[in-house]
């Protein structure tokens, strides 16, 4: 028994040392990434943020993408209220300037409802997309601004836009301006219920009234996402029919491993909130392990961007590229899965993805991460931001991982080495 206890203690010390190394590495990287955006992206003249930034932070285009404006406001506010070292007036003032820019200019079509997709530097609308995603990140930004400022007009905007989004998705999509052409299949992309589930999580955080209001919506979103597991549980498909069946052709066979992993940790948080042990196990199996093992490039490392469920060649030209955001989401998913289950294989997968990600995407010279690598892992585009990459996936990943690693270290420090059974890192030991 004494020898067993010694081995357990040594194993815990080794694990603790490894977790501590990664916590420090992640925290240091988060500081560098935030510093990059704070130095180069703030528009002091018009408010809001530049996201089209080159390798060295130089602005190469002044266009302002509304969903990225909302993401950066959300990120700044979340950092401000979650980390003592980021509780700085410059961060909050910049978030408020970004939020006020959105309040003045984002909602354009029809008047006062739909957000623009892209604006000029001074806020004039250029393009409106027929989707809900600009509105979703507008909602997240307003809710976070309310949380850090206490100013109710931000929260009123958030709830009003949330209810409008739900109406478009579940009642009448006509306001999106997307005509139903006769040949268009009735399709549900996974991104829609995913995004709504994320909003339910956001608005319901420490808010019992809104948590109750959107509880049924959260369950509906989870069930819609779960329908994307097809072929007797062997694949996660990006698109299914509105009645939850596989679609024909390339659209139906499309897989996006990073998106499945992101959906996985959204679902895992939902399952943890509900205390649903069966759903938690199902999510880890189908939305974490399945897309990772099918999507990991065994020759060069990294996650493929797109795959075909029948192993045909995907039609997307960038299908075999390695992008920043799937790897960021994989890091979150595996660390969250390990934190919840205590399964060491999930921690090993976190280490595997994190090592690849830090080695391949991180820019040690100027800061932030490159976003687009070729299959072999070489930088394909040197930009640090653009129409799709802003101050979001990388800092969100690093912030969440720092928090989870800190919580794991605290649990290890408090775990007694018993003589009768090995320690567990599960956060839900009492339920097992």
Buried (B, 14 or more C-beta within 10 A) or exposed (E): EEEEEEEBEEBBEEBBEEBBEBBEBBBEBBBBBBEBBBEBBBBEEBBBBBBBBBBEBEBEBEBBBBBBBBBBBBBBBBBBEEBEEBEEEEBBEBBBBBBBBBBEBBBBEEEEBBBBBBBBBBBEBEEBBEBBBBBBBBBBBBBBBBBBBEEEEBBEBBBBBBEBBBEBBEEEBEBBEEEEEEEEEEBBBBBBBBBBBBBBBBBBEEBEEBBEBBBEBBBBBBEBBBBBBBEEEEBBBBBBBEEEEBBEEBBBBBBBBBBBBBBBBBBBBBBBBBEBEEBBEBBBEBBBBBBBEBBBBEEBBBBBBBBBBEEEEBEBEBBBBBBBBBBBBBBBBBBBBBBBBBBEEBBEBBBBBBEBBBEBBBBEEBBBBBBBBBBBBEBBBEBBBBBBBBBBBBBBBBBBBBBBBBEBBEBBEEBEEEEEEEBEBBBBEEEE
